[in-house]
Amino acid sequence: MAFSSATATVSQNLTFASSNKLSFSHSSSSSSTSSFNFLSFPSFQSKFCKTIISSPQITRAHAPPSPSTTTTATSSFHGLCYVVGDNIDTDQIIPAEHLTLVPSNPDEYQKLGSFALIGLPDSYAVRFIDSGETKTKYSIIIAGDNFGCGSSREHAPVALGASGAAAVIAESYARIFFRNSVATGEVYPVESETRICEECRTGDVVTVELEENRLINHTTGKEYKLKPIGDAGPVIEAGGIFAYARKTGMIPTR
């Protein structure tokens, strides 16, 4: 795991919109100055920061996009969906025995992705990644409540991203998973307005439109409203919190 530290001045106001457990927003005037650990994602009404002090982060080697995923300026995703239920924890997303893999190593990053969601119980007859494959054919995961609960391991969103998944659409998220998804830039954690997981089936063809805040199930012909991802979107698109900070001039480019 890579450890790094950086300090920068920030002029933007950021709004990370998700469930009541996760979201906060703040507007600050140019005359006020405050600071917080950007990666801790404080709860309601925390003061916006003018200083970033980094916490331990995983450096990873991004894999090429999954062939089942089509993106247009990262504003939409199209492909097969994989449906799971409530309380999918990080042990199910990536079991602890695989945490020795180092995501900054391209080969180990790929291998980490091959183990994504391998911890799901046998009741999931259709597996997220087919036997003998290293990539998933399901580019969009649809989940119920409290997705990503359990330990704080950053390997969870990294494994999903390495597997070829582009986005998770869940009723709600464990706060730490949402934070890690934004910090690593591996997957888009989008929250649904309704329990889409009860109306979609694994293998349905869906499109997620971030700008329109909707999910279209082409198999059933139904559409569902999604909650805006807010300013977390550009951070994920940039490749994570540090890539975004460098891109926007918050910290020097290496």
N, C-alpha and C positions, 0 to 999 in steps of 0.2 A: 504494500500500500504506500502511495506517495504522500509525503507531507510537504506542504508549502505554505508560505505566508506572504500576504500582499496587502498594501494599503493604498487607497485611492479616494479621490474626491468624486462625488456623484451629484449630478444635477437633476436626474430624472425622478419622477414619482413612479413607483411600481405598485401594481395591484395584482395579487395572486388570488384568483377567484376559484373557489371550490366549495366543499361542504362547510357547514357550520364549524366543524372540527378543525378545518384547515385554513380558512380564508382570513385575510385581513386587508384593509386598505387604509391609506393615509394620504392626506394632502398637506404639504408643508410649504411655508413661504420661504422666499430666498433669504430672509433675514435670520431664520432659525437654523440651528445646527444640532444634530444629535447623532448617536451612533449605536449600532448593534451588530451582533454576529449575523451576517446575511444568511448563513446556512442554517441557523437555528429556527427560522420561521416562527417568531414569537406569535402568540395567540392574539386575541382581539385587541385592536386599537393600539398596537405597539408603535412607538415613534419611528418614523422613517430614518434610515441611516444616511450619513454623509461619509461614513468610513466602512470599508470592507476589511474584516479580519478573518482570514480563511481558517477553516477547520480541516482535519484530515480528509483527503479526497482520493478516490480511485482514479488513476490515469488509465485510460483504456484505448485500445486500437479498434476503431470502428470498422465493422464488416461492410461489404457492399450490400446494397438494399436487396431485400428478398424479391424474387421474380413475381411473387403474388401480390406485390404492393405497387400501386401507381400513385405518385405524388405530383402535385402541381404547386410549386413554390411552397411546399409543406403546408398548404392550406386545406388539402383534402387527401384522404386515403381510401383506397378501394381494394377489396379483396375478400377472402373467406374469413368468417369469424369463428372464434372458439369460445364457447359459453361455459362459464363456471358459476358457482353459487356464492353464498355468503362466507365471510371470514376465511378467505384463502390467505394463509399466513406465509411468511417468508421461508419457512421450512418446506412448504409445499412448492413454492416458486423455485427455490434452489436449496436443496438439503445441505446441512453443515459440512458433510464430508467433502463437498466440492469447493469449499471456500479457500482451499490452498491454491487454487488456480489464480494466476496473476493476470488481470485484464489488460495490463500494458504490454503483455506478450501476445502478438497476433495469433499464434497457434493456440495459446491457452484461452484467449478471448473466444475464439471459435468453439473450443471444447466446452467452455462455460455455457455458451449458448445452447449447445447440444443437450445439456441437462435441464434446461428451463422447464418448469412445471412437472418435473419427473417425480416429485413428491406427492402428486395428487393420488388419492385413494383409488383402489381398483374399480370403484363404482363408476369412474370415468372410463368407459369402455373404449372410447376413441381417444387416443393419446395426442398430446399437443405436438410432439415430434415423432414421426414414424420411425419404427425400428430400423436401424442402419443408416438413418439420415442425421445430418448435423444442423439442418435448418427446418423451420416449421413452414407449412403451407398456409398457416392461419396468420394473417398480418394484423388482425384486429381481435383483441380479447374483450369479451363482454362479461361483466361480473356483477355480483350483487353488492351487499353492504360490507363495509370494513375490509376492502381488498388491501392486502399487503400488511396485515397486522402481524404481531410477533416481534422478532428481534429487529435491531436497527441496521442490519447488514445492507450496505450499498450494493452488494452483489446482486440483489433481487432485481432491480430495474436494469442493471447491466446485463444480466443473463437474458432477460426478455428482449432487450435491444439486440444482443448478439445473436439471438435465435432468429431474428428477422421480423419480429413484431414491431409495429410502428406506433400503436396506440392501445390504451386500455380505456374502455368505457365502463364505468362502475357507478353504482348507486351512491357509494361513498368510499372514502379511502382512509386507511390508517394514516395519520398525519406524517409519520416518519417516512412512509413509502412515497407519499406525494412529494415531500421535501427532497428525498433522494432522487426521484425521477427528474425533477427540475435541475437539481445540482449536477447530475451526471449528463443530462441531455439525451438520455437513451430512449425513452418512450414518452408519449404525450398522455398524461393522466387526466382524462376528461370525465366530468361527472354528468350523469344522466338525470333528467327531471323525473323519470318514472323507472320502474323495475323492468328495464328492457330485457334483462336476463331471463325473465319468465315468458317472453314473447318471441325470442329468437332461438334458433337451434344451431348447434355446431355444424358448420358447412354452408350456412346461409351466405349469400353474396351481399355485402353491405358496402356503403360508402359513408365515410365520416367527413363532413364539411365543417371545418373549424370556423370559417368566416360566417357561415349561415347558422352555426350552432345547431346542427341537426345530423341525425343518422338516418340513412335511407336503407331499408331492407329490400333489396331488389327481388329476393325470393318470395316474400310475402306481399310486397307492394306497400308496406306501411312505412311511415316516417315518424321519428321521435325527436323531441326537443332536447338539446343538450345545454348545459350551463356553460357560459363563456369561460375560457381558460385564462383570460386576462393577459397581463404582461408576462406571465410565465411562458407563453408561447414563443416570443422572440428569444428568451433565454435557452429554451430547449432547442429551437431551430439553430442557434449559434453553436450548439454542441455542449452546453452546460454553463455553469455559473462563471467559471474562469474564462472560458472562450468568449462568453458574452461581455465580460468585463474588459477583456483585451480589445474586442471588436468595437466597443463603444468608447474606448479611451480611458476607462476607469483605472486600468493598470497598464503598465508599459507592455508593448508587444515584445515577446522574446526574439 
